[in-house]
Amino acid sequence: MKRTKGVRKGKQANRKNVKVQWAEAPAFQVPIPKNEPQRIAELRNYNVLDTPPEEAFDSITLLASHICATPIALITLIDSDRQWFKSKVGVTVAETSRDIAFCAHTIMEEDLLIVPDATADKRFAGNPLVRSHPKIRFYAGAPLITRHKHALGTLCVIDRVPRKLTTEQCEALRALSRQVMAQLDSRRIILQLQRRVAQQSGDHSRLVKQLSQADARKRAYEEAVRRLRHQVRSTNKAILSLVDQTMGAAPLSMNKRGLRSIRSLAQALIELSG
C-alpha cells in the first residue's frame, strides 16, 4: 500500500496547471467623441431612432450601392451603445453593438474613412464582423455631420473583397451623405411642424370649448334676467290691481293719496322692466 501511494504522489508532482480561457478577450476598442453628450442629445432630437423604413433614405442607400458597386450599403446612426440602421441594402439585421461598429470610427472623422482591406488593418483585423459573418473586407463611410458639427452616423458601403473607390465614387459618397443629412433635417422640421399644428389644433379645440361654455353661461344669464323681469312685471301688476281694488272700496276717510303714490311706483316699475 505504501508503494502505491508513492507512485500516486509522483504522478501528481509531474502534473502541470493548464490555463483555461473560455472566450477571447475583446481587442476591438471603439473611440468616443469629445462632444459625445451633445452629439447624443442632438441625435435624440431628430426622433429617428427605431422608426420604420422610409423611401427617401432607402433610395439613397440603393444609389450608393450601385455607384460604388458594393453588395452592402447602410445609413447608420450611432447611439450610446449601438449602431442602428435607418436604411440598409444587403443585410437583414437592424443594428449591431457599437463596440464592433466600423462607423463608430467614421464619426471621429471629418471626411471619408476608407478601409481597403480590414484584415490588414490593426483596428479591424480582430473584429467579429471581419472574422465571421458578414466577413467585411472593404469599408468606406462618410460621416453625417449636423450644422452643429456633431456626427450622428454614416452613409457607408461595404464589400466582402478588398478594393478601392475611384475619385468619382468618393465624391458621390460625400454628396449622398449630404443628401442624407438634408433628409434628416427636413424630416425633423416636418415633425416639428406637425407637433405645432397638433398643439394649435388642441388650443383651438380648447378655445371653442371655452367659447361654447361662455355662450351657454350668457344664455343662462339672459334667461334668468327674462324670468326676473317677468316676475317683477307680474308682481307690480298684482300690486296695481290690489291698489285699484282698495281705492274703489275704501271709505273717503282713508288716505287715497298714499295709495295713488304706491300705484304710480308700481306702474313705473312695470314700464322699467318691460
BAMARLO-587167 format. One record per residue (C-alpha): x, y, z. Coordinates in Angstrom, 3 decimals. Each point is the difference from the previous one (the first is absolute). Layout:
<pts>
{{X, Y, Z}};
...
</pts>
This chain:
<pts>
{{0.000, 0.000, 0.000}};
{{2.831, 2.418, 0.799}};
{{1.589, -0.658, -3.413}};
{{-3.246, 0.843, -1.780}};
{{-0.309, 3.292, 1.844}};
{{3.517, 0.896, -1.033}};
{{-0.837, -0.555, -3.642}};
{{-3.076, 2.214, 0.244}};
{{1.984, 2.770, 1.631}};
{{2.541, -0.197, -2.817}};
{{-2.682, 0.331, -2.652}};
{{-1.539, 3.023, 1.732}};
{{3.391, 1.653, 0.173}};
{{0.417, -0.303, -3.768}};
{{-3.365, 1.655, -0.737}};
{{-0.069, 3.605, -1.296}};
{{-2.762, 2.562, 0.360}};
{{-1.650, 0.889, -3.307}};
{{-1.453, 3.515, -0.411}};
{{-3.567, -0.171, -1.278}};
{{-1.415, 2.959, -1.907}};
{{-3.652, -0.377, -0.987}};
{{-0.157, 2.939, -2.400}};
{{2.444, 2.204, -1.789}};
{{0.559, 3.297, 1.756}};
{{-1.536, 2.880, -1.954}};
{{2.600, 1.958, -1.932}};
{{-2.252, 2.316, -2.000}};
{{-0.078, 3.369, 1.733}};
{{-2.465, 2.627, -1.188}};
{{0.933, 3.710, 0.158}};
{{-2.361, 2.476, 1.654}};
{{-0.383, 3.598, -1.287}};
{{0.858, 2.806, 2.441}};
{{-3.450, 1.520, -0.529}};
{{-1.797, -3.320, 0.567}};
{{-2.732, 1.301, 2.381}};
{{-0.897, 2.830, -2.388}};
{{0.198, -2.351, -2.987}};
{{-2.382, -2.507, 1.599}};
{{-2.380, 2.794, 1.049}};
{{-0.206, 1.306, -3.564}};
{{-0.443, -3.504, -1.386}};
{{-2.962, -0.565, 2.347}};
{{-1.395, 3.378, -1.037}};
{{-0.464, -1.330, -3.537}};
{{-2.470, -2.635, 1.299}};
{{1.118, -2.463, -2.672}};
{{1.342, -2.947, 1.991}};
{{-2.082, -3.193, -0.320}};
{{-2.312, 1.507, -2.623}};
{{-1.288, -2.025, -2.993}};
{{1.784, 0.058, -3.380}};
{{-0.605, 3.059, -2.160}};
{{0.259, 0.134, -3.790}};
{{2.074, 3.199, -0.017}};
{{2.807, -1.697, 1.962}};
{{-0.322, -3.390, -1.720}};
{{0.448, 1.679, -3.381}};
{{3.303, 1.516, 1.156}};
{{1.452, -3.287, 1.276}};
{{-1.042, -1.764, -3.198}};
{{1.671, 2.705, -2.076}};
{{3.173, -0.173, 2.116}};
{{0.127, -3.771, -0.487}};
{{-0.305, 0.377, -3.783}};
{{2.491, 2.860, -0.335}};
{{2.651, -1.676, 2.143}};
{{-0.812, -3.487, -1.338}};
{{-0.218, -1.538, 3.483}};
{{-2.452, -2.656, 1.202}};
{{-0.613, 1.859, 3.273}};
{{-0.920, 3.622, 0.669}};
{{-1.264, 1.421, 3.284}};
{{-1.227, 3.183, 1.627}};
{{1.095, -0.424, 3.599}};
{{-0.649, 2.016, 3.137}};
{{2.373, -0.445, 2.914}};
{{-1.943, -0.115, 3.254}};
{{1.614, -0.121, 3.438}};
{{0.510, -3.775, -0.082}};
{{-1.047, -1.178, -3.446}};
{{0.159, 0.619, -3.721}};
{{-3.524, 0.167, -1.427}};
{{-0.808, -0.201, -3.717}};
{{-2.535, 2.499, -1.295}};
{{0.369, -1.495, -3.469}};
{{1.792, -3.075, -1.246}};
{{0.821, -1.859, -3.207}};
{{1.528, -3.483, 0.126}};
{{-0.528, -0.744, 3.719}};
{{-2.993, -1.067, 2.069}};
{{1.009, 0.970, 3.546}};
{{-1.328, 3.273, 1.392}};
{{2.957, 0.906, 2.225}};
{{3.325, -1.110, 1.478}};
{{1.869, 0.729, 3.172}};
{{1.886, 3.285, -0.139}};
{{3.286, -1.565, 1.133}};
{{0.313, -1.952, -3.265}};
{{-1.310, 2.726, -2.324}};
{{2.318, 1.278, -2.711}};
{{-2.222, 3.089, -0.117}};
{{0.921, 0.808, 3.609}};
{{3.435, 0.828, -1.413}};
{{-1.429, 1.961, -2.939}};
{{-1.822, 2.487, 2.246}};
{{3.426, 1.005, 1.324}};
{{0.915, 1.236, -3.503}};
{{-0.925, 3.141, -1.916}};
{{0.254, -1.791, -3.338}};
{{-0.191, -3.531, -1.382}};
{{1.426, -2.927, 1.914}};
{{1.165, -2.623, -2.495}};
{{1.267, -3.456, 0.992}};
{{1.256, -1.792, -3.148}};
{{0.592, -3.324, 1.811}};
{{-1.280, -0.394, 3.549}};
{{2.131, -3.096, 0.628}};
{{3.118, 2.094, -0.545}};
{{-1.155, 2.845, 2.258}};
{{0.970, -0.410, 3.668}};
{{-3.124, 1.893, 1.086}};
{{-2.337, -2.531, -1.620}};
{{1.893, -3.241, -0.597}};
{{-1.330, -1.547, 3.218}};
{{-3.531, 1.343, -0.451}};
{{-2.656, -2.760, 0.043}};
{{-1.657, 1.596, -3.041}};
{{3.255, -0.615, -1.849}};
{{0.803, -3.437, 1.380}};
{{-3.536, -1.333, -0.421}};
{{-3.235, 0.979, -1.754}};
{{-0.266, 2.236, -1.969}};
{{3.822, -0.259, -0.411}};
{{0.635, 3.661, -0.733}};
{{3.144, 0.673, -2.007}};
{{-0.653, 3.415, -1.557}};
{{-1.708, 2.931, 1.719}};
{{-0.545, 3.642, -0.983}};
{{-2.092, 2.361, 2.116}};
{{-0.931, 3.676, -0.147}};
{{-0.971, 1.644, 3.335}};
{{-3.447, 1.600, 0.317}};
{{0.911, 3.358, 1.519}};
{{-2.567, 2.486, 1.310}};
{{0.316, 3.789, -0.189}};
{{1.141, -0.165, 3.638}};
{{2.940, -2.204, -1.102}};
{{-1.348, -3.155, 1.632}};
{{0.426, -3.251, -1.935}};
{{-3.223, -1.974, 0.454}};
{{1.030, -3.025, -2.042}};
{{1.098, -0.883, -3.518}};
{{-0.893, -0.905, -3.524}};
{{2.245, -2.963, -0.689}};
{{0.654, -2.661, -2.642}};
{{1.454, -3.445, 0.735}};
{{1.446, -2.843, -2.042}};
{{1.205, -3.510, 0.783}};
{{3.153, 0.383, -2.090}};
{{2.850, 2.527, 0.261}};
{{-0.379, 2.953, -2.359}};
{{0.203, 3.749, -0.481}};
{{-2.317, 2.788, -1.103}};
{{0.624, 2.291, -2.920}};
{{0.144, 3.765, 0.502}};
{{-3.451, 0.302, -1.562}};
{{-1.447, -2.626, 2.342}};
{{1.472, 1.783, 3.018}};
{{-1.538, 3.286, -1.114}};
{{-3.345, -1.730, -0.554}};
{{0.110, -1.519, 3.496}};
{{0.661, 3.435, 1.498}};
{{-2.858, 1.544, -1.994}};
{{-2.399, -2.768, 1.006}};
{{0.940, 0.417, 3.676}};
{{-0.977, 3.661, -0.279}};
{{-3.319, -1.100, -1.474}};
{{-0.544, -2.289, 2.978}};
{{0.538, 2.942, 2.361}};
{{-2.354, 2.141, -2.086}};
{{-2.662, -2.694, 0.296}};
{{0.554, -0.284, 3.753}};
{{-0.306, 3.773, 0.409}};
{{-3.142, 0.124, -2.163}};
{{-1.483, -2.881, 1.951}};
{{0.664, 1.768, 3.302}};
{{-1.549, 3.270, -1.242}};
{{-3.105, -1.863, -1.184}};
{{-0.343, -1.708, 3.387}};
{{0.339, 3.344, 1.780}};
{{-2.658, 1.553, -2.246}};
{{-2.303, -2.948, 0.597}};
{{0.402, 0.401, 3.749}};
{{-0.741, 3.734, -0.266}};
{{-3.093, -0.653, -2.116}};
{{-1.169, -2.613, 2.505}};
{{0.607, 2.447, 2.849}};
{{-1.833, 2.787, -1.818}};
{{-2.842, -2.378, -0.766}};
{{-0.185, -0.851, 3.692}};
{{0.082, 3.688, 0.909}};
{{-2.764, 0.682, -2.542}};
{{-2.130, -2.809, 1.411}};
{{0.451, 1.346, 3.528}};
{{-0.879, 3.517, -1.183}};
{{-3.131, -1.241, -1.771}};
{{-0.982, -1.867, 3.154}};
{{0.555, 3.116, 2.123}};
{{-2.035, 2.138, -2.428}};
{{-2.763, -2.587, 0.053}};
{{-0.024, 0.010, 3.793}};
{{-0.030, 3.815, 0.043}};
{{-2.881, 0.047, -2.481}};
{{-1.923, -2.476, 2.166}};
{{0.593, 2.173, 3.074}};
{{-1.166, 3.051, -1.955}};
{{-3.205, -1.745, -1.056}};
{{-0.608, -1.147, 3.586}};
{{0.504, 3.573, 1.241}};
{{-2.357, 1.426, -2.617}};
{{-2.622, -2.586, 0.920}};
{{0.377, 0.840, 3.696}};
{{-0.409, 3.724, -0.750}};
{{-3.059, -0.712, -2.164}};
{{-1.609, -2.007, 2.800}};
{{0.830, 2.692, 2.558}};
{{-1.584, 2.682, -2.169}};
{{-3.065, -2.156, -0.447}};
{{-0.282, -0.440, 3.775}};
{{0.433, 3.752, 0.576}};
{{-2.681, 0.830, -2.544}};
{{-2.355, -2.604, 1.436}};
{{0.579, 1.211, 3.564}};
{{-0.512, 3.647, -0.887}};
{{-3.131, -0.771, -1.981}};
{{-1.327, -1.817, 3.052}};
{{0.838, 3.072, 2.123}};
{{-1.836, 2.261, -2.471}};
{{-3.024, -2.212, 0.085}};
{{0.005, -0.092, 3.784}};
{{0.387, 3.794, 0.204}};
{{-2.866, 0.543, -2.449}};
{{-2.237, -2.305, 1.993}};
{{0.937, 1.701, 3.260}};
{{-0.561, 3.474, -1.369}};
{{-3.406, -0.944, -1.386}};
{{-1.196, -1.614, 3.206}};
{{1.695, 2.250, 2.556}};
{{-2.065, 2.590, 1.969}};
{{0.619, 3.668, -0.671}};
{{1.863, 0.303, 3.291}};
{{2.821, -2.263, -1.236}};
{{3.138, 1.668, -1.355}};
{{-0.417, -0.530, -3.706}};
{{3.013, 2.204, -0.772}};
{{2.318, -2.693, 1.362}};
{{-1.700, -2.663, -2.054}};
{{0.415, 2.105, -3.111}};
{{3.737, 0.290, 0.766}};
{{0.279, -3.775, 0.333}};
{{-1.890, -0.431, -3.271}};
{{2.302, 2.466, -1.811}};
{{3.086, -1.813, 1.297}};
{{-1.319, -3.399, -1.094}};
{{-0.851, 1.376, -3.448}};
{{3.517, 1.448, -0.358}};
{{1.548, -3.354, 0.952}};
{{-2.106, -1.792, -2.611}};
{{1.133, 2.418, -2.709}};
{{3.650, -0.293, 1.128}};
{{-0.045, -3.803, -0.107}};
{{-1.704, -0.074, -3.381}};
</pts>
